[in-house]
Amino acid sequence: MNSLLRAGLAAIAFDIYWTLVVLFRERGITLWLGLALVVCFMLPAGARRHALIIALVGCGLDTFHVLAGRITFQGNGLVPLWMVALWVMFSCVWSVLARSRSVPLLLLVLLAATGGPLAYLLGAYLGAMTIHVPVWQALAWLSTGWACLALLSCGLLHRGRA
């Protein structure tokens, strides 16, 4: 299968997963975590390691924003398990996208810097989280974090191209 098509299908599948997780959160936590772990273990060892590092960094970014008072999530803990499941699944899909040589690095960074923060905004609209600062400020912080995450992930893969 063409790598660009595979990347597109992975992104669509993640969007469906994201919607279900955000809508049902704790009510489906066993399913959300189970699916994320199954997908993670289906990745090749190198991609799996990459995905788990990105998931850990992503959870760290969310923890940073929660502790800074910018956002809170609905659920238990600073970063609830449903959000951890989202990070694991996202990092698996991102690993596929970042490894695809058909998606330019600049496009990956732009997608992360816009798509990630917009997902948080939509999540707030759907009641999964609360934004405690002006929206423009939250989007600026989130966009910066997501762009750095994209660059870090591509750096982990040694992608030195634009």
N, C-alpha and C positions, 0 to 999 in steps of 0.2 A: 504494500500500500504506500502511496506517495506520502512523504513525511509531512508535507504541508496539510494534506487532507487528514492525516492521523492527528496532527496538532489541533486542527479545527474541530474534529470530532471529540477529542479529549476536552477541549474548552467547552463545548456544548454540554457534554456529560457532566462536567463540573458545575456548570450553571444550573442544571436540573438538581443536582445534589445540594448545592448551596441553597437553593430555594426551599427544598424540603427541610433541610436542617434548620434554617432560620425560622421557618414557619412553625415547626414542631419541637425544636430544641430538646429539652429533657425528656419529652414524651417518647422519643425514639433513640435515646442515647446509645443503647446497646447496638442497634442497627447502624447508626452513624459511625461509631467507633469501629465496629466490625467491618463495615465496607471499606473504611479508610485503611485499616490494617491489612485487609486482603489485597487491596490495590498496591499498598506499599510493598508487601512481600512478593508481589508479582513482578516488581521491577528487578532488573539486574543488580547485583550487589553494589556496584559503584553508584548507580542511580539511586538506590535505596539509601545509601549513606548520605548522599547529597540531599535527598528529600528530607531525611530526618534532621539534618543540620538546619535546613531552611525552616522546617516546622518549629524547631527549637528557637531559632532567631525570631521568627514571627510571633511566637507566644511571648518571647521576651519583649518585643516591641509593644504588644498589647498590654503587658504588665506595666511597662514604662508609662504608657498613656493613661492607664487606670490610676497608678500611683501619683501621676502628675495632676490628677483631677480633671482630665479632659473628657474621659468617657467612663461609663460603667456598663457592664453586661448584665442582662437578666440571667439569673441562675446562681449557683453556688460558687464561691471562690472569686479570686481576682479575674482569672480567665476560666470560665466554666468548661466542663468537658465537651460540650457541643462545639465550643469554639476551638478547642484542641483538635477535635475530629476534623473541623473545617481546615485547620492549618495543615494537618497531615495529608488530607486529600488534595488540598491546593498544592502543597509542595511536591506531591507525586506528579500532578498534571504539569506544574511549572518545570519540573525536571525534564519531562518529555519535550516541552516547548523550548527550554533553554538548550537542550542537546541538539535540537533540530537546526541544522545549518541553513535551512530555507527561511528561517525567521531571523532578520537582522537584529543585532544587539540593540541598536537605537530604538527599533520598534518594540522590542521586549521591555526596555526601560520605560518608554512612553506608555505602553499598555499597563504596566505595573503602577506607574505614577498617577494614572487616571482611573483605571479600573478598580484598583484596591480601595482608594478613598471613596469612590462612588458606591462600592458595595457596602461600606460602613454607613454611608448616608442612607442607602436603601434599607439596611438593617435597622437603623434608628427609626425610620418611617414605619417599619413593620413591627416595632416594639421589642426587638431583640437586644437593643442597647439604647443608652441615652448619651447624648452629646452635651457636655456641660460648659462649653465655651462657644463663642460665636462660630457659626458654621464655616466661615472663611478661614478662621484660625485652625479649626480641626482639620479641614481639608489641606491646609498648608503643611501642618505637622505630619499628617498621614501620607501625603504625597511625597514628602521628603523621605520618610521612612521606607515607603514602598520602592522608591527609586534606588535608595541605598541597598535594599534587600535584593533588588534585581541585579544591580552591579556586583554585589557580593556573590550571589549565586552563579552568575556567569564567570566571575573570577575564580570560583571554586572549580569550574569546569575548564579553566584555562582558555576561555574564548577571548582572544585578543583582537577581534576584528570588529569593524563598525557595521 
